[in-house]
Amino acid sequence: MPYQSFEELEVWKRACRQSVNIYKLVKLSKDYGLKSQIERSGVSVPSNIAEGCERDSTGDYIRFLRIAKGSNAELRTQLYLAQELSIADASQIKPLISENKEISAMLQGLIRSLDKTSN
């Protein structure tokens, strides 16, 4: 697999935007525990994509993409909780959940494509 900088990956770019949007969403929240967890999950997604991309093996890259996918699912769960706890309303949460699901699908697609090249 030829080297590709993580900055070139559309999934990394979208995960970064997702993280920024999450920070904006919870900026004024007084629920510091959930706020902190949401922020950390959001940052974890693009961070793990980047770290995996910079690893020296396809296996490591795939492992970090799976971690990113898990963090993305964790974030989606926390968005549902934020809605239920009235930290944000459905009109704010719904587009974030939709984008989150698309990022998950993109990560799965990247994992599949890398898995095929490593065999």
C-alpha positions in Angstrom: 0.0 0.0 0.0 1.5 3.3 -1.0 1.8 5.8 1.8 -1.1 8.2 2.2 -1.0 11.0 4.7 -3.9 10.9 7.2 -4.6 14.5 6.3 -5.6 13.4 2.9 -8.3 10.9 4.2 -11.8 12.2 3.9 -12.8 10.1 6.9 -10.2 11.9 9.1 -11.3 15.3 7.9 -15.0 14.5 8.7 -14.0 13.0 12.1 -12.1 16.2 12.9 -15.2 18.3 11.9 -17.3 16.0 14.0 -15.1 16.6 17.0 -15.3 20.4 16.6 -19.1 20.2 16.3 -19.2 18.1 19.5 -17.2 20.6 21.4 -19.5 23.4 20.2 -22.6 21.3 21.2 -21.5 20.8 24.8 -19.6 24.0 25.3 -22.0 25.5 27.8 -23.1 22.2 29.5 -22.9 22.0 33.2 -22.8 18.2 33.2 -19.0 18.1 33.3 -18.7 14.3 33.5 -20.7 13.6 30.3 -19.3 16.7 28.7 -15.7 15.5 29.2 -16.5 12.0 28.1 -18.2 13.2 24.9 -15.2 15.5 24.1 -12.7 12.7 24.7 -14.6 10.3 22.5 -14.9 12.9 19.8 -11.2 13.6 19.8 -10.3 9.9 20.0 -11.8 9.2 16.5 -9.6 11.3 14.3 -6.6 10.8 16.7 -6.7 7.0 16.2 -7.1 7.3 12.5 -4.0 9.5 12.4 -2.0 7.3 14.7 -2.9 4.2 12.8 -2.0 5.7 9.5 1.5 6.6 10.8 2.2 3.0 12.0 4.6 0.8 10.0 2.2 -2.0 9.4 -1.2 -2.5 7.8 -2.2 -4.7 10.8 -1.5 -1.8 13.2 -3.3 0.6 10.9 -6.4 -1.7 10.9 -6.2 -2.1 14.7 -6.3 1.7 15.2 -9.1 2.1 12.7 -11.1 -0.4 14.7 -10.4 1.6 17.9 -11.5 4.7 16.1 -14.7 2.9 15.1 -15.3 1.9 18.7 -14.8 5.4 19.9 -17.2 6.6 17.3 -19.9 4.2 18.6 -19.2 5.3 22.1 -19.7 8.9 21.0 -23.0 8.0 19.3 -24.2 6.5 22.5 -23.2 9.6 24.5 -25.1 11.8 22.0 -28.2 9.8 22.6 -27.7 10.2 26.3 -27.1 14.0 25.9 -30.5 14.2 24.1 -32.2 12.2 26.9 -30.6 14.4 29.6 -31.6 17.6 27.7 -28.0 18.7 27.2 -29.1 19.3 23.6 -32.3 18.8 21.8 -33.1 16.4 19.0 -32.6 19.1 16.3 -29.0 19.5 17.3 -28.3 15.8 18.0 -29.9 14.2 14.9 -27.5 15.6 12.3 -24.5 14.7 14.5 -25.8 11.1 14.8 -26.3 10.9 11.1 -22.8 12.1 10.4 -21.4 9.8 13.1 -23.1 6.8 11.3 -21.5 7.9 8.0 -18.1 8.1 9.6 -18.6 4.6 11.0 -19.4 3.3 7.5 -16.4 5.0 6.1 -14.1 3.5 8.7 -15.5 0.1 8.0 -14.9 0.5 4.3 -11.4 1.6 4.9 -10.8 -1.4 7.2 -12.2 -3.7 4.5 -10.0 -2.2 1.8 -6.9 -2.5 3.9 -7.7 -6.0 5.1 -7.9 -7.1 1.4 -4.5 -5.7 0.6 -2.8 -7.2 3.6 -3.7 -10.8 2.6 
